[in-house]
């Protein structure tokens, strides 16, 4: 069965827009968290991850799980679910076999 003409036109327009619109990648400079969202569980988790003192860009998994599991009293499997959730929204990158990379920063209050 063939699509109606109006649907074909709409699909063509969508394809043209996809070709013309460059994909934006979220970087640490693009994601700025403001303190007004404080108190939300995901915000508290991002604060906990940000508080891990690590001199390198990639935070090793043992540090991540120690901080998250202890702070929120959850098991490692649930911590993984939280990390995948944050990765889906571009707030963190999961670096395979190494750890995570944070893609956000907190705004400084004045």
N, C-alpha and C positions, 0 to 999 in steps of 0.2 A: 504494500500500500504506500502510495506516495504522499508526502507532506503537502498541506495546502501552500499556496504561493506566499501568503503572508508569513507563514512559519519559516519557509526557506529564506525570505528576505531578512527576517529577524536573526536567524542563525548565521547568515552571511555577515550581518552587521556585528554580531558578537565576535566572530572570527577576525574581522578587520580591527576591532578595538583591541583584541588580544595581541595582534601582531604589532600594533602601534604603541601600546603601553609597555614601557620597559618594566621589568620586574624589579621591585625594590627589595634590597636585602636589609634586614634589621641589623644594625651594628650597635655597639655600646653607646655611641654618640646619639643614636636615634631614640633609644628607650631611656627615658628619665622618669623615675618613680618619685612621686611627691608624697610627703608625709601625711597628707590628709586621708590616705587610704590605710593608715596605721590601724592595727587591730584585726584586720582581715587575716585569715589563716594563710593564704598564699603570700601575702605581704610579709608576714612573720617568718615564713620559710625563706623568702628571698633575703630578708635581713640576716637570718641565721647563716645562709650560704655566704653572704657578703662579709660576715664577721670572721670567717675562717682566715686566719693569718697565713698567707701563702705568698712567697716571693715570686713564684712563677705564675704565668698566665693560666695554666691548667691546674685545677685543684684535684689531687688524687682521690679516687673513690674511697679509700679507707677514711680519710678526713671528712669527706662528705657524709658517709653513712654514720660515722661516730657522732657528728654534730646533729644531724637530722633525727636519727633514731633515738638518741638520748634526749634531745630537746622536746620532741613530740611524742615520746613513748610509743613508737611504732616499730614494726619489724622491717627487715631489709626489703622484703617483697613490696610492702606498701610504700616504702621510700622510693623504690624503683618506679612505681606507678606515678608518684608525685613528680619525679624527675622527668619522666616521659611527658607528663602533662605540661610542665614548664617548657620543655623542649618544643612541643607542638606550637606554642605561642611565641617561640623565638626568644624567650627570656634567657635560656641557657642553650649551649651546644654540648652534646654528649660526645666526647672524644673516645672512640672505641679503644678499650683495653687500658686507658690511661686515667680519665676523670672527666670533669666538666669544665666548660669555659663560660664565664658570666658575660651576658650581652646587655647588661643594664648598669645604670649607676643611679645613685640617689641625688635628688636636688638638694642644694645647700640652702638652708633657711637663713634669712637675714633679718 
